[in-house]
């Protein structure tokens, strides 16, 4: 599956004290040839290629256009160690989250 087969969705993150949206969490789905979607972990297992985390992160960052909100992005520790260079994206509004299940997989790699 190539990067064009990835679909970014953005789920709102709500402050429960005031009920306001404070940001959005990027969720990446894989789009199959029959237009069905599969979750990220299933996509990762089915394809098993190294640059999936980068392509997912890149898609989430490039398609998110709501500047007044923070964007929460899940990533493996291995991927988080790679530098980001985006001239047209304000990375100060991006919150990186390390996923525990990805941490375990990364340690085994």
Beta strands, then each sheet from edge to edge (+ up, - down):
strand 1: 6-15
strand 2: 20-31
strand 3: 37-38
strand 4: 70-75
strand 5: 94-98
sheet 1: 1+ 2- 3+
sheet 2: 1+ 2- 4- 5-
end
